[in-house]
Amino acid sequence: MSRLSVIIITKNEVENIRACLESVQWVDEIIVVDAGSSDGTAFIARKFTDKVYLRDDWPGFGRQKNRALAHASGDWVLSLDADERVSPALHKEILLAMSRADHAVYRIPRQSWFLGRRMRHGGWSPDYVVRLFRRGGAHFSDDLVHERLLHDASTGTLDAPLLHYSYRTLDQVLDKMNQYSTAGAANMREKGRHGGLGAAVGHGLWSFIKTGLLRGGFLDGREGLILAIANAQGTYYRYLKLMYLDEQQRPKNH
């Protein structure tokens, strides 16, 4: 029988980590890499696994996930975020996929909640994420945020959902917007991209149109509109922050 390792990176996820770990108690190995939580996340994680690794630095999402991956010993790896849960149906389908091994990598459809409402439009449904893979044949990109799983293997698609309970409060939305726009701007700067006020307004407006209108976000009611506005704001601030990073790097005339 193939062994399955679950890898999770955390920081101050006390509201989520217990339910996440409870949903994967059936796996062979759980790896948690915690980035200096101050709320008891690591304490709770240790109730489920003895493989909890504490790191004080933060190299970005991609590199942190690669750190967790380096600790995994299973034949297969399932990467989860702390606000995700493996549904009973997905549990069964993962075991079947591992036993059949038709592919070395699998993507999983995600059911997401935003401010307490299940989102069915706006690009959040269907929302496929590549999370299950044979160990040794894939690793994560070094992106500071919005990392990708890099691999050359054929990719299968599972049917059962991964449950995603994101953004329970507006404060979380605002905090994540600030964090992600900062990391996103730094990531774009590393790749040679440039920002500007015009780019910020244009990309922000396009994000709203894409999420709220073209992808039907308005069909999710009030929360769908809030999500479209939040996406637009996050994009706007990312390009503004990139603009100021550009100016900081520009040689000063004396």
C-alpha positions as CSV (number, residue, x, y, z in Angstrom):
1,M,0.0,0.0,0.0
2,S,1.3,3.5,-0.9
3,R,1.8,5.9,2.0
4,L,0.3,9.4,2.1
5,S,1.9,12.5,3.7
6,V,-0.1,15.7,4.3
7,I,1.9,18.9,4.4
8,I,0.5,22.1,5.9
9,I,2.2,25.5,6.5
10,T,0.8,27.7,9.2
11,K,0.9,31.0,11.0
12,N,-1.7,32.0,13.6
13,E,-4.3,29.5,12.4
14,V,-5.8,28.6,15.7
15,E,-9.3,29.0,14.4
16,N,-8.7,26.6,11.5
17,I,-6.0,24.1,12.3
18,R,-7.9,21.6,14.5
19,A,-10.7,21.1,11.9
20,C,-8.2,20.8,9.1
21,L,-6.1,18.1,11.0
22,E,-9.2,16.3,12.1
23,S,-10.2,15.8,8.4
24,V,-6.9,14.0,7.7
25,Q,-6.4,11.9,10.7
26,W,-6.6,8.8,8.4
27,V,-3.3,9.7,6.5
28,D,0.0,8.0,7.3
29,E,2.0,11.2,8.1
30,I,1.2,14.8,8.8
31,I,3.8,17.5,8.4
32,V,3.2,21.0,9.8
33,V,5.7,23.8,9.3
34,D,4.8,26.8,11.5
35,A,6.1,30.3,10.9
36,G,6.3,31.5,14.5
37,S,2.6,31.4,15.5
38,S,1.8,33.3,18.7
39,D,-1.8,31.9,19.1
40,G,-1.3,28.3,20.0
41,T,-1.4,26.9,16.5
42,A,1.7,24.7,17.0
43,F,0.3,23.4,20.4
44,I,-2.9,22.2,18.7
45,A,-1.0,20.7,15.8
46,R,1.2,18.6,18.2
47,K,-2.0,16.9,19.4
48,F,-2.3,15.3,15.9
49,T,1.3,14.8,14.9
50,D,4.8,14.8,16.3
51,K,6.2,16.3,13.1
52,V,5.7,20.0,13.8
53,Y,8.6,22.1,12.7
54,L,9.0,25.7,13.9
55,R,10.7,28.3,11.6
56,D,11.0,32.0,12.7
57,D,11.8,33.3,9.3
58,W,9.3,33.7,6.4
59,P,10.7,33.0,2.9
60,G,7.4,33.1,1.1
61,F,4.6,30.6,0.4
62,G,6.5,28.6,-2.2
63,R,9.7,28.1,-0.3
64,Q,7.9,27.4,2.9
65,K,5.9,24.7,1.2
66,N,9.1,23.2,-0.2
67,R,10.4,23.1,3.4
68,A,7.4,21.1,4.4
69,L,7.8,18.9,1.4
70,A,11.4,18.1,2.3
71,H,10.2,16.5,5.6
72,A,7.6,14.2,3.9
73,S,8.4,10.5,3.5
74,G,5.2,9.2,2.0
75,D,4.9,7.9,-1.6
76,W,2.3,10.5,-2.2
77,V,1.8,14.0,-0.9
78,L,-1.3,16.0,-0.3
79,S,-0.7,19.8,0.2
80,L,-3.4,21.6,2.3
81,D,-3.9,25.1,3.6
82,A,-5.1,25.4,7.2
83,D,-8.5,26.7,6.2
84,E,-9.2,23.6,4.1
85,R,-10.9,20.3,5.0
86,V,-10.8,17.0,3.2
87,S,-14.4,15.9,2.7
88,P,-15.3,12.2,3.3
89,A,-15.9,11.7,-0.4
90,L,-12.5,13.2,-1.2
91,H,-10.9,10.9,1.3
92,K,-12.2,7.9,-0.5
93,E,-11.3,9.2,-3.9
94,I,-7.8,10.1,-2.9
95,L,-7.2,6.5,-1.7
96,L,-8.7,5.2,-5.0
97,A,-6.5,7.5,-7.1
98,M,-3.4,6.4,-5.2
99,S,-4.2,2.7,-5.7
100,R,-4.9,3.1,-9.4
101,A,-2.0,5.6,-10.0
102,D,-3.4,6.5,-13.5
103,H,-1.6,9.9,-13.1
104,A,1.3,11.2,-10.9
105,V,-0.5,14.5,-10.2
106,Y,-4.1,15.3,-9.5
107,R,-6.1,18.5,-9.3
108,I,-9.0,18.8,-6.9
109,P,-12.2,21.0,-7.2
110,R,-12.5,23.3,-4.3
111,Q,-15.8,24.5,-2.6
112,S,-15.1,27.8,-1.1
113,W,-17.0,30.0,1.5
114,F,-16.5,33.8,1.7
115,L,-17.8,35.7,4.7
116,G,-20.0,32.7,5.5
117,R,-21.5,32.2,2.1
118,R,-20.7,29.4,-0.3
119,M,-19.5,31.0,-3.5
120,R,-20.7,29.5,-6.8
121,H,-19.5,32.1,-9.2
122,G,-16.8,34.8,-9.6
123,G,-14.1,32.3,-10.5
124,W,-14.5,30.5,-7.2
125,S,-16.5,27.6,-8.6
126,P,-15.2,25.5,-10.2
127,D,-11.9,26.3,-8.6
128,Y,-9.4,23.5,-9.3
129,V,-6.2,23.3,-7.3
130,V,-3.3,20.9,-7.9
131,R,-2.6,19.4,-4.5
132,L,-2.1,15.6,-4.7
133,F,1.1,14.2,-6.3
134,R,3.8,11.5,-6.1
135,R,6.7,12.6,-3.9
136,G,9.9,13.2,-5.9
137,G,8.2,14.3,-9.1
138,A,7.1,17.8,-8.2
139,H,8.0,20.8,-6.1
140,F,6.6,24.3,-5.5
141,S,7.7,27.5,-7.3
142,D,9.7,30.0,-5.3
143,D,7.0,32.6,-5.5
144,L,6.4,34.7,-2.4
145,V,2.6,34.3,-3.0
146,H,0.3,32.4,-5.4
147,E,2.9,29.6,-5.7
148,R,2.4,26.8,-8.2
149,L,3.2,23.1,-8.2
150,L,5.9,22.5,-10.8
151,H,5.9,19.1,-12.5
152,D,6.2,17.4,-15.9
153,A,3.7,14.6,-15.1
154,S,0.3,13.9,-16.6
155,T,-2.5,15.4,-14.5
156,G,-5.7,13.8,-13.5
157,T,-8.8,15.4,-12.1
158,L,-10.7,14.3,-9.0
159,D,-14.5,14.8,-8.6
160,A,-15.0,15.1,-4.8
161,P,-14.5,18.5,-3.3
162,L,-11.9,20.0,-1.0
163,L,-13.7,22.3,1.4
164,H,-12.3,25.8,1.8
165,Y,-13.5,28.1,4.6
166,S,-11.7,31.4,3.7
167,Y,-12.2,34.9,5.1
168,R,-14.7,34.6,7.9
169,T,-14.6,38.3,8.7
170,L,-14.0,41.6,6.9
171,D,-10.9,42.2,9.1
172,Q,-9.4,39.0,7.7
173,V,-10.2,40.2,4.2
174,L,-8.4,43.5,4.8
175,D,-5.4,42.0,6.6
176,K,-4.9,39.4,3.8
177,M,-5.3,42.1,1.1
178,N,-2.5,44.1,2.7
179,Q,-0.2,41.1,3.1
180,Y,-0.9,39.6,-0.3
181,S,-0.6,42.9,-2.2
182,T,2.8,43.5,-0.5
183,A,4.1,40.0,-1.3
184,G,2.6,40.2,-4.8
185,A,4.3,43.5,-5.5
186,A,7.7,42.1,-4.3
187,N,7.1,39.0,-6.4
188,M,6.4,41.0,-9.6
189,R,9.4,43.2,-8.9
190,E,11.6,40.1,-8.8
191,K,10.3,39.1,-12.2
192,G,11.1,42.5,-13.7
193,R,7.5,43.8,-13.8
194,H,6.7,47.5,-13.3
195,G,3.9,49.4,-11.7
196,G,2.3,52.8,-11.9
197,L,-0.9,54.7,-11.1
198,G,-2.4,54.0,-14.5
199,A,-1.6,50.3,-14.2
200,A,-3.1,50.2,-10.7
201,V,-6.4,51.7,-11.8
202,G,-6.6,49.8,-15.0
203,H,-5.7,46.4,-13.6
204,G,-8.0,47.0,-10.5
205,L,-10.9,47.9,-12.8
206,W,-10.3,44.9,-14.9
207,S,-10.2,42.6,-11.9
208,F,-13.6,43.9,-10.8
209,I,-15.2,43.4,-14.2
210,K,-13.7,39.9,-14.5
211,T,-14.8,38.8,-11.1
212,G,-18.0,40.6,-10.6
213,L,-19.4,40.6,-14.2
214,L,-17.7,38.2,-16.6
215,R,-17.4,35.4,-14.1
216,G,-20.9,36.0,-12.6
217,G,-19.8,37.2,-9.2
218,F,-22.9,39.3,-8.9
219,L,-25.0,36.1,-8.9
220,D,-23.6,35.4,-5.4
221,G,-25.4,38.4,-4.1
222,R,-23.9,40.8,-1.5
223,E,-20.9,38.6,-0.8
224,G,-20.2,38.3,-4.5
225,L,-20.0,42.0,-4.9
226,I,-17.8,42.4,-1.8
227,L,-15.5,39.8,-3.2
228,A,-15.3,41.6,-6.6
229,I,-14.5,44.9,-4.9
230,A,-11.9,43.2,-2.6
231,N,-10.2,41.6,-5.6
232,A,-10.1,45.0,-7.4
233,Q,-8.7,46.7,-4.3
234,G,-6.0,44.0,-3.8
235,T,-4.9,44.4,-7.4
236,Y,-4.9,48.2,-7.2
237,Y,-2.7,48.2,-4.2
238,R,-0.4,45.6,-5.6
239,Y,0.4,47.8,-8.6
240,L,0.7,50.9,-6.4
241,K,3.2,49.1,-4.1
242,L,5.1,48.0,-7.1
243,M,5.2,51.6,-8.3
244,Y,6.8,52.7,-5.1
245,L,9.2,49.7,-5.1
246,D,10.3,50.9,-8.6
247,E,10.9,54.4,-7.3
248,Q,13.0,53.1,-4.4
249,Q,15.2,51.1,-6.8
250,R,15.6,54.0,-9.2
251,P,19.0,55.7,-8.9
252,K,18.8,59.2,-7.3
253,N,20.3,62.2,-9.0
254,H,22.6,64.3,-6.9
